[in-house]
């Protein structure tokens, strides 16, 4: 019977190479990692965090940690614009979206305005943005409140196109809403100086007396 040749022990380095790579910051205190990411000037590191898959929600501690760190990444202007837009388009977390909603790059704010996970108060802020396209995207977000739609209908900065869109609430079958509120929005559109002649012509036949009277007032035909 031959003696069995002993197998060399696997080195510690080789053993670690067979394990999945853990997050090197996993055991770092949250505040330390947060501050490091908040002040990082490394777009590669920040981008990696921005696009890293989130932990499963069942691991509440890891999930909470990841969303907190995304807030730091979102608020750091060294994070590449494409990564900030990615977060603005895909994240449902208010703490992350709030940071991105005040981003100096309009493409980031526009992506937040389109995000249907926005809370109504957050998208409401963007209906007041100085950039026309951002206001209009925000006003089309289904989470925009009736109050913000009303104020959008009154805003003289808004275009004929978005005013026509707002004028269809409560009038088109696929844009329902509370009768009183939608009538007030259509009336505000009728009085807005940017409303097109085509929209006014349609509103002249509106079922609401208040809306029709507003059109007459605009046209100088009120009795």
WOKA-V227315 format. One record per residue. N is the residue number from 1. RES is the residue in three letters. PHI is phi in radians with two decimals (* if undefined). D_CENTER is the distance of its C-alpha to the mean C-alpha in Angstrom with 2 decimals. Layout:
# WOKA-V227315
n/res/phi/d_center
N/RES/PHI/D_CENTER
N/RES/PHI/D_CENTER
This chain:
# WOKA-V227315
n/res/phi/d_center
1/UNK/*/73.90
2/UNK/-1.43/71.83
3/UNK/-1.33/69.79
4/UNK/-1.26/66.02
5/UNK/-1.28/64.45
6/UNK/-1.15/61.89
7/UNK/-1.47/58.35
8/UNK/-1.13/56.76
9/UNK/-1.17/54.08
10/UNK/-1.23/50.55
11/UNK/-1.13/49.40
12/UNK/-1.03/46.71
13/UNK/-1.13/44.67
14/UNK/-1.18/45.05
15/UNK/-1.09/44.09
16/UNK/-1.17/40.85
17/UNK/-1.19/40.16
18/UNK/-1.49/40.32
19/UNK/-1.57/37.68
20/UNK/-1.19/33.98
21/UNK/-1.28/32.39
22/UNK/-1.45/30.88
23/UNK/-1.12/28.06
24/UNK/-1.11/30.21
25/UNK/-1.68/28.11
26/UNK/-1.00/28.30
27/UNK/-1.79/31.15
28/UNK/-1.43/30.11
29/UNK/-0.97/29.20
30/UNK/-0.96/25.47
31/UNK/-1.09/25.82
32/UNK/-1.17/27.69
33/UNK/-1.14/25.16
34/UNK/-1.02/22.24
35/UNK/-1.14/24.19
36/UNK/-1.12/25.29
37/UNK/-1.21/21.84
38/UNK/-1.11/20.66
39/UNK/-1.87/23.63
40/UNK/-1.10/24.00
41/UNK/-1.99/24.67
42/UNK/-1.85/24.73
43/UNK/-1.03/21.89
44/UNK/-1.16/23.46
45/UNK/-1.08/23.37
46/UNK/-1.15/19.79
47/UNK/-1.14/18.73
48/UNK/-1.10/20.78
49/UNK/-1.16/19.04
50/UNK/-1.06/15.52
51/UNK/-1.84/16.72
52/UNK/-1.18/19.21
53/UNK/-1.02/19.11
54/UNK/-1.27/18.41
55/UNK/-1.11/21.61
56/UNK/-1.11/22.41
57/UNK/-1.07/21.32
58/UNK/-1.15/25.06
59/UNK/-1.64/25.53
60/UNK/-1.02/23.88
61/UNK/-1.15/24.95
62/UNK/-1.16/23.75
63/UNK/-1.15/20.37
64/UNK/-1.09/19.91
65/UNK/-1.10/21.16
66/UNK/-1.10/18.83
67/UNK/-1.21/15.63
68/UNK/-1.14/17.27
69/UNK/-1.19/18.10
70/UNK/-1.11/14.63
71/UNK/-1.08/13.82
72/UNK/-1.12/16.81
73/UNK/-1.15/15.88
74/UNK/-1.11/12.39
75/UNK/-1.52/14.25
76/UNK/-1.65/17.13
77/UNK/-1.28/17.40
78/UNK/-1.42/19.95
79/UNK/-1.16/17.35
80/UNK/-0.99/17.41
81/UNK/-0.97/14.78
82/UNK/-1.10/14.59
83/UNK/-1.30/13.94
84/UNK/-1.20/11.17
85/UNK/-1.12/9.51
86/UNK/-0.98/10.46
87/UNK/-1.11/8.89
88/UNK/-1.12/5.41
89/UNK/-1.41/6.22
90/UNK/-1.96/8.26
91/UNK/-1.46/7.96
92/UNK/-1.74/8.11
93/UNK/-1.61/9.56
94/UNK/-0.98/9.02
95/UNK/-1.11/11.34
96/UNK/-1.37/9.49
97/UNK/-1.18/6.04
98/UNK/-1.07/8.56
99/UNK/-1.02/10.38
100/UNK/-1.29/7.97
101/UNK/-1.23/7.15
102/UNK/-1.97/10.92
103/UNK/-1.09/11.52
104/UNK/-1.19/14.50
105/UNK/-1.53/13.58
106/UNK/-1.02/12.12
107/UNK/-1.16/10.99
108/UNK/-1.26/8.61
109/UNK/-1.10/7.24
110/UNK/-1.13/7.38
111/UNK/-1.12/5.52
112/UNK/-1.11/2.29
113/UNK/-1.06/4.35
114/UNK/-1.45/5.31
115/UNK/-1.22/3.67
116/UNK/-1.39/6.69
117/UNK/-1.57/6.78
118/UNK/-1.04/5.31
119/UNK/-1.28/8.70
120/UNK/-1.11/10.34
121/UNK/-1.20/11.30
122/UNK/-1.32/8.02
123/UNK/-1.15/6.92
124/UNK/-1.05/10.67
125/UNK/-1.02/10.81
126/UNK/-1.33/9.10
127/UNK/-1.24/11.72
128/UNK/-1.89/14.17
129/UNK/-1.03/13.14
130/UNK/-1.29/16.31
131/UNK/-1.58/15.18
132/UNK/-0.97/16.04
133/UNK/-1.08/13.80
134/UNK/-1.21/10.58
135/UNK/-1.02/12.17
136/UNK/-1.22/13.16
137/UNK/-1.09/10.03
138/UNK/-1.11/8.58
139/UNK/-1.21/12.05
140/UNK/-1.55/12.00
141/UNK/-1.18/9.15
142/UNK/-1.09/11.60
143/UNK/-1.57/10.37
144/UNK/-1.15/11.30
145/UNK/-1.32/14.58
146/UNK/-1.10/17.92
147/UNK/-1.05/18.57
148/UNK/-1.20/15.68
149/UNK/-1.14/16.86
150/UNK/-1.08/20.31
151/UNK/-1.18/19.57
152/UNK/-1.15/17.86
153/UNK/-1.18/21.09
154/UNK/-1.53/23.12
155/UNK/-1.22/21.42
156/UNK/-1.24/23.99
157/UNK/-1.43/21.59
158/UNK/-1.38/19.89
159/UNK/-1.42/21.36
160/UNK/-1.05/23.74
161/UNK/-1.16/21.46
162/UNK/-1.24/18.61
163/UNK/-1.16/21.46
164/UNK/-1.10/23.12
165/UNK/-1.04/20.08
166/UNK/-1.12/19.97
167/UNK/-1.22/23.75
168/UNK/-1.66/23.65
169/UNK/-1.14/22.26
170/UNK/1.42/25.32
171/UNK/-1.94/27.38
172/UNK/-1.60/26.20
173/UNK/-1.04/26.77
174/UNK/-1.59/23.36
175/UNK/-2.31/21.57
176/UNK/-1.30/23.26
177/UNK/3.02/22.83
178/UNK/-1.01/25.17
179/UNK/-1.00/28.03
180/UNK/-1.17/28.39
181/UNK/-1.16/24.76
182/UNK/-1.18/24.30
183/UNK/-1.14/27.69
184/UNK/-1.12/26.70
185/UNK/-1.14/23.68
186/UNK/-1.11/26.05
187/UNK/-1.12/28.59
188/UNK/-1.10/26.24
189/UNK/-1.09/25.43
190/UNK/-1.05/29.19
191/UNK/-1.60/29.79
192/UNK/-1.32/27.17
193/UNK/-1.11/29.18
194/UNK/-1.56/26.76
195/UNK/-1.17/27.16
196/UNK/-1.30/29.08
197/UNK/-1.09/32.57
198/UNK/-1.11/31.57
199/UNK/-1.18/29.03
200/UNK/-1.08/31.69
201/UNK/-1.11/34.26
202/UNK/-1.20/32.27
203/UNK/-1.24/31.62
204/UNK/-1.12/35.35
205/UNK/-1.86/35.96
206/UNK/-1.11/33.31
207/UNK/-1.16/34.67
208/UNK/-1.54/33.87
209/UNK/-1.01/36.67
210/UNK/-1.08/34.35
211/UNK/-1.22/32.28
212/UNK/-1.08/35.49
213/UNK/-1.14/37.00
214/UNK/-1.14/34.02
215/UNK/-1.14/34.56
216/UNK/-1.04/38.25
217/UNK/-1.10/37.54
218/UNK/-1.10/35.47
219/UNK/-1.47/38.23
220/UNK/1.28/40.96
221/UNK/-1.96/42.62
222/UNK/-1.16/42.11
223/UNK/-1.41/45.39
